[in-house]
Amino acid sequence: MKKQGTVVRWDGEKAFGFIRCPQIPADVFFHLRDFSGPGKPAEGMQVTFDDIHVGGKGPRALSVEPMRNTIVAEKPAAPAPAEADPLLPPAQPAARSRSQWQKRREERPLWIGLGLIAFWLLLWLVGIGMGRFPWVILNGVVLINLVTFYMYWRDKHAAINEVRRTPEDWLHGLAVIGGWPGAWFAQQILRHKTSKRPFRLMYWGTVAVNMLALLGWIAWPALYGAAVA
């Protein structure tokens, strides 16, 4: 179960900080790679997190996220003006509209990712239907994505235990040869590699390269025929 706390210290240069939680006696250590959410951690930020204990190093936080819904004590309703116009709609709380807008903004990347994966699968089916790929290639596609997901899990496990990490070039290499959907699911489920901007830009570059290569291979007979004609 996630716990709630407040960031009481943040070192931007070293990319780590501490969270104070009423349920845990000591301040909880966390690293920037364990943080997912808009912006960067800051002192005074209210967050939710999962805590673990690594040997004798004290508690550590994982999956640190800014609190999305803050409970605010309700204020007594002010009496309605005596001459309020009954034709005007009741005023909506500004906080509610901001919360709905923020929720839609957070869900947008999720739907974009799922849409790209659906389009990618459609390209494979079209390519198989046109005879550009054999059916057996789907086994390889599934395998490479399972391997990619495992490599992300292994890298996060190594980060938690502070042992040797998986090189980022390996993760990008798996993504560019067709494992990027597995990488996307690993990022969403494991909350790993979601806050490092250079890595994210390179990842989306591998997505673009893979999809353009797949689309080009499928469309090549038509393009070649048009060029010859």
C-alpha beads as a LAMMPS data file, in Angstrom:
LAMMPS data file: protein, C-alpha beads

229 atoms
228 bonds

1 atom types
1 bond types

-500.0 500.0 xlo xhi
-500.0 500.0 ylo yhi
-500.0 500.0 zlo zhi

Masses

1 110.0

Atoms # bond

1 1 1 0.000 0.000 0.000
2 1 1 1.360 3.398 -0.969
3 1 1 2.337 5.815 1.784
4 1 1 2.117 9.582 1.810
5 1 1 4.785 12.026 2.811
6 1 1 6.531 15.337 2.161
7 1 1 9.844 15.954 0.412
8 1 1 11.951 17.583 3.177
9 1 1 15.264 17.638 1.307
10 1 1 16.191 17.637 -2.367
11 1 1 19.680 17.916 -3.872
12 1 1 19.287 18.765 -7.548
13 1 1 22.964 18.322 -8.384
14 1 1 23.196 14.818 -6.926
15 1 1 19.606 13.963 -7.931
16 1 1 18.462 12.502 -4.621
17 1 1 16.440 13.560 -1.616
18 1 1 14.470 12.464 1.438
19 1 1 10.782 12.087 2.226
20 1 1 9.305 12.470 5.701
21 1 1 6.381 10.169 6.424
22 1 1 4.475 9.970 9.748
23 1 1 4.334 6.168 9.437
24 1 1 8.121 5.712 9.141
25 1 1 10.501 6.797 11.950
26 1 1 13.411 7.798 9.670
27 1 1 13.393 10.000 6.587
28 1 1 13.067 7.909 3.417
29 1 1 15.767 8.163 0.735
30 1 1 14.803 8.382 -2.958
31 1 1 16.612 9.018 -6.249
32 1 1 15.458 10.986 -9.275
33 1 1 15.094 7.769 -11.277
34 1 1 12.494 6.616 -8.707
35 1 1 10.405 9.754 -9.312
36 1 1 7.721 9.874 -11.995
37 1 1 5.508 12.833 -12.637
38 1 1 5.454 16.266 -14.205
39 1 1 8.407 18.455 -13.313
40 1 1 11.045 17.536 -10.767
41 1 1 10.965 16.903 -7.010
42 1 1 11.057 19.958 -4.760
43 1 1 11.124 20.514 -1.026
44 1 1 7.630 20.743 0.388
45 1 1 6.101 18.597 -2.380
46 1 1 3.433 16.151 -1.189
47 1 1 4.096 12.696 -2.667
48 1 1 3.001 9.067 -2.521
49 1 1 5.512 6.211 -2.631
50 1 1 6.278 2.553 -1.972
51 1 1 8.938 1.913 0.660
52 1 1 11.492 -0.880 0.913
53 1 1 14.431 -1.590 3.205
54 1 1 17.789 -2.307 1.568
55 1 1 20.100 -4.087 4.004
56 1 1 21.218 -1.742 6.771
57 1 1 20.903 1.418 4.667
58 1 1 17.498 2.365 5.986
59 1 1 14.233 2.878 4.140
60 1 1 14.119 3.746 0.443
61 1 1 11.226 5.021 -1.643
62 1 1 10.184 3.668 -5.043
63 1 1 7.504 4.791 -7.500
64 1 1 7.480 8.295 -6.031
65 1 1 4.667 10.388 -7.506
66 1 1 3.213 13.811 -6.709
67 1 1 -0.078 13.563 -4.895
68 1 1 -2.827 14.041 -7.432
69 1 1 -5.809 14.392 -5.133
70 1 1 -5.369 16.441 -1.997
71 1 1 -8.175 16.318 0.534
72 1 1 -9.207 19.826 1.465
73 1 1 -11.483 20.532 4.370
74 1 1 -14.827 21.735 3.123
75 1 1 -15.739 25.269 4.031
76 1 1 -19.264 26.092 5.084
77 1 1 -21.289 27.213 2.115
78 1 1 -21.812 30.942 1.945
79 1 1 -25.417 32.067 1.913
80 1 1 -26.733 32.678 -1.573
81 1 1 -27.195 36.325 -2.535
82 1 1 -30.697 37.504 -2.047
83 1 1 -30.986 38.737 -5.612
84 1 1 -29.121 35.923 -7.422
85 1 1 -30.217 35.452 -11.003
86 1 1 -31.899 32.028 -11.262
87 1 1 -31.140 31.868 -15.019
88 1 1 -27.368 31.835 -14.499
89 1 1 -25.727 28.392 -14.076
90 1 1 -24.174 27.733 -10.673
91 1 1 -20.480 28.549 -10.463
92 1 1 -18.217 25.492 -10.684
93 1 1 -15.229 25.239 -8.341
94 1 1 -12.038 26.212 -10.143
95 1 1 -10.117 23.433 -8.405
96 1 1 -12.401 20.785 -9.892
97 1 1 -11.930 22.057 -13.440
98 1 1 -8.157 22.179 -12.961
99 1 1 -8.182 18.630 -11.593
100 1 1 -10.137 17.338 -14.584
101 1 1 -7.825 19.138 -17.003
102 1 1 -4.748 17.708 -15.271
103 1 1 -6.234 14.208 -15.360
104 1 1 -6.887 14.450 -19.102
105 1 1 -3.356 15.760 -19.619
106 1 1 -1.856 12.813 -17.702
107 1 1 -3.970 10.274 -19.621
108 1 1 -3.082 11.700 -23.060
109 1 1 0.389 10.024 -23.325
110 1 1 -1.193 6.718 -22.285
111 1 1 -3.693 6.806 -25.144
112 1 1 -1.038 7.955 -27.611
113 1 1 1.175 5.009 -26.663
114 1 1 -1.669 2.501 -26.945
115 1 1 -2.679 3.977 -30.291
116 1 1 0.846 3.647 -31.681
117 1 1 1.056 0.029 -30.509
118 1 1 -2.305 -0.740 -32.172
119 1 1 -1.075 0.845 -35.428
120 1 1 2.200 -1.095 -35.177
121 1 1 0.299 -4.389 -34.788
122 1 1 -1.883 -3.454 -37.760
123 1 1 1.243 -2.920 -39.881
124 1 1 2.475 -6.409 -39.011
125 1 1 -0.883 -7.963 -39.941
126 1 1 -1.014 -6.028 -43.205
127 1 1 2.550 -7.078 -44.016
128 1 1 1.735 -10.729 -43.331
129 1 1 -1.446 -10.480 -45.412
130 1 1 0.552 -9.014 -48.335
131 1 1 3.129 -11.789 -48.083
132 1 1 5.920 -9.474 -46.946
133 1 1 6.403 -11.504 -43.725
134 1 1 5.747 -15.150 -42.812
135 1 1 3.342 -15.859 -39.969
136 1 1 6.148 -17.375 -37.923
137 1 1 7.732 -13.947 -37.527
138 1 1 5.058 -13.135 -34.928
139 1 1 6.801 -15.588 -32.579
140 1 1 9.970 -13.561 -32.884
141 1 1 8.100 -10.300 -32.333
142 1 1 6.550 -11.619 -29.111
143 1 1 9.892 -13.001 -27.939
144 1 1 11.823 -9.763 -28.478
145 1 1 9.198 -7.821 -26.534
146 1 1 9.280 -10.267 -23.637
147 1 1 13.079 -9.988 -23.551
148 1 1 12.833 -6.189 -23.594
149 1 1 10.368 -6.149 -20.686
150 1 1 12.650 -8.477 -18.729
151 1 1 15.682 -6.262 -19.348
152 1 1 13.784 -3.249 -17.986
153 1 1 12.762 -5.246 -14.909
154 1 1 16.347 -6.398 -14.431
155 1 1 17.644 -2.828 -14.720
156 1 1 15.166 -1.554 -12.124
157 1 1 16.068 -4.412 -9.787
158 1 1 19.750 -3.493 -10.210
159 1 1 18.972 0.163 -9.485
160 1 1 17.188 -0.768 -6.246
161 1 1 20.055 -2.977 -5.083
162 1 1 22.727 -0.572 -6.373
163 1 1 24.498 -3.172 -8.491
164 1 1 25.639 -3.139 -12.108
165 1 1 22.963 -1.650 -14.397
166 1 1 21.874 -2.667 -17.888
167 1 1 23.477 -0.282 -20.429
168 1 1 20.946 2.098 -21.937
169 1 1 22.293 1.302 -25.409
170 1 1 21.072 -2.273 -24.944
171 1 1 17.584 -1.081 -24.068
172 1 1 17.502 1.237 -27.092
173 1 1 18.870 -1.531 -29.322
174 1 1 16.077 -3.887 -28.288
175 1 1 13.528 -1.135 -28.875
176 1 1 14.730 -0.274 -32.380
177 1 1 14.585 -3.905 -33.595
178 1 1 10.942 -4.199 -32.535
179 1 1 10.877 -4.392 -28.734
180 1 1 9.647 -0.843 -28.147
181 1 1 6.073 -1.923 -27.203
182 1 1 7.547 -4.158 -24.479
183 1 1 9.679 -1.219 -23.351
184 1 1 6.604 1.033 -23.253
185 1 1 4.663 -1.429 -21.090
186 1 1 7.687 -1.828 -18.802
187 1 1 7.920 1.947 -18.375
188 1 1 4.236 2.190 -17.489
189 1 1 3.998 -0.879 -15.235
190 1 1 7.400 -0.711 -13.527
191 1 1 7.567 3.115 -13.438
192 1 1 11.101 2.847 -14.776
193 1 1 12.950 5.199 -17.150
194 1 1 10.032 7.635 -17.201
195 1 1 11.647 10.795 -15.822
196 1 1 15.018 10.939 -17.612
197 1 1 14.379 13.258 -20.560
198 1 1 17.393 12.306 -22.776
199 1 1 16.500 8.629 -22.443
200 1 1 12.853 9.337 -23.298
201 1 1 13.807 11.311 -26.408
202 1 1 16.101 8.542 -27.602
203 1 1 13.392 5.950 -26.888
204 1 1 10.818 7.758 -29.039
205 1 1 13.477 8.042 -31.723
206 1 1 13.781 4.234 -31.769
207 1 1 9.986 3.992 -32.060
208 1 1 10.020 6.273 -35.103
209 1 1 12.895 4.369 -36.760
210 1 1 11.253 0.976 -36.216
211 1 1 7.826 2.039 -37.489
212 1 1 9.249 3.853 -40.545
213 1 1 11.373 0.817 -41.415
214 1 1 8.354 -1.487 -41.050
215 1 1 6.145 0.784 -43.136
216 1 1 8.839 1.160 -45.783
217 1 1 9.318 -2.600 -46.094
218 1 1 5.582 -3.149 -46.542
219 1 1 5.181 -0.341 -49.072
220 1 1 8.394 -1.083 -51.034
221 1 1 6.808 -3.251 -53.801
222 1 1 4.266 -0.529 -54.581
223 1 1 6.902 2.218 -54.509
224 1 1 9.325 0.188 -56.631
225 1 1 6.635 -0.643 -59.173
226 1 1 5.651 2.999 -59.474
227 1 1 9.293 4.014 -59.943
228 1 1 9.831 1.405 -62.711
229 1 1 6.625 2.377 -64.485

Bonds

1 1 1 2
2 1 2 3
3 1 3 4
4 1 4 5
5 1 5 6
6 1 6 7
7 1 7 8
8 1 8 9
9 1 9 10
10 1 10 11
11 1 11 12
12 1 12 13
13 1 13 14
14 1 14 15
15 1 15 16
16 1 16 17
17 1 17 18
18 1 18 19
19 1 19 20
20 1 20 21
21 1 21 22
22 1 22 23
23 1 23 24
24 1 24 25
25 1 25 26
26 1 26 27
27 1 27 28
28 1 28 29
29 1 29 30
30 1 30 31
31 1 31 32
32 1 32 33
33 1 33 34
34 1 34 35
35 1 35 36
36 1 36 37
37 1 37 38
38 1 38 39
39 1 39 40
40 1 40 41
41 1 41 42
42 1 42 43
43 1 43 44
44 1 44 45
45 1 45 46
46 1 46 47
47 1 47 48
48 1 48 49
49 1 49 50
50 1 50 51
51 1 51 52
52 1 52 53
53 1 53 54
54 1 54 55
55 1 55 56
56 1 56 57
57 1 57 58
58 1 58 59
59 1 59 60
60 1 60 61
61 1 61 62
62 1 62 63
63 1 63 64
64 1 64 65
65 1 65 66
66 1 66 67
67 1 67 68
68 1 68 69
69 1 69 70
70 1 70 71
71 1 71 72
72 1 72 73
73 1 73 74
74 1 74 75
75 1 75 76
76 1 76 77
77 1 77 78
78 1 78 79
79 1 79 80
80 1 80 81
81 1 81 82
82 1 82 83
83 1 83 84
84 1 84 85
85 1 85 86
86 1 86 87
87 1 87 88
88 1 88 89
89 1 89 90
90 1 90 91
91 1 91 92
92 1 92 93
93 1 93 94
94 1 94 95
95 1 95 96
96 1 96 97
97 1 97 98
98 1 98 99
99 1 99 100
100 1 100 101
101 1 101 102
102 1 102 103
103 1 103 104
104 1 104 105
105 1 105 106
106 1 106 107
107 1 107 108
108 1 108 109
109 1 109 110
110 1 110 111
111 1 111 112
112 1 112 113
113 1 113 114
114 1 114 115
115 1 115 116
116 1 116 117
117 1 117 118
118 1 118 119
119 1 119 120
120 1 120 121
121 1 121 122
122 1 122 123
123 1 123 124
124 1 124 125
125 1 125 126
126 1 126 127
127 1 127 128
128 1 128 129
129 1 129 130
130 1 130 131
131 1 131 132
132 1 132 133
133 1 133 134
134 1 134 135
135 1 135 136
136 1 136 137
137 1 137 138
138 1 138 139
139 1 139 140
140 1 140 141
141 1 141 142
142 1 142 143
143 1 143 144
144 1 144 145
145 1 145 146
146 1 146 147
147 1 147 148
148 1 148 149
149 1 149 150
150 1 150 151
151 1 151 152
152 1 152 153
153 1 153 154
154 1 154 155
155 1 155 156
156 1 156 157
157 1 157 158
158 1 158 159
159 1 159 160
160 1 160 161
161 1 161 162
162 1 162 163
163 1 163 164
164 1 164 165
165 1 165 166
166 1 166 167
167 1 167 168
168 1 168 169
169 1 169 170
170 1 170 171
171 1 171 172
172 1 172 173
173 1 173 174
174 1 174 175
175 1 175 176
176 1 176 177
177 1 177 178
178 1 178 179
179 1 179 180
180 1 180 181
181 1 181 182
182 1 182 183
183 1 183 184
184 1 184 185
185 1 185 186
186 1 186 187
187 1 187 188
188 1 188 189
189 1 189 190
190 1 190 191
191 1 191 192
192 1 192 193
193 1 193 194
194 1 194 195
195 1 195 196
196 1 196 197
197 1 197 198
198 1 198 199
199 1 199 200
200 1 200 201
201 1 201 202
202 1 202 203
203 1 203 204
204 1 204 205
205 1 205 206
206 1 206 207
207 1 207 208
208 1 208 209
209 1 209 210
210 1 210 211
211 1 211 212
212 1 212 213
213 1 213 214
214 1 214 215
215 1 215 216
216 1 216 217
217 1 217 218
218 1 218 219
219 1 219 220
220 1 220 221
221 1 221 222
222 1 222 223
223 1 223 224
224 1 224 225
225 1 225 226
226 1 226 227
227 1 227 228
228 1 228 229
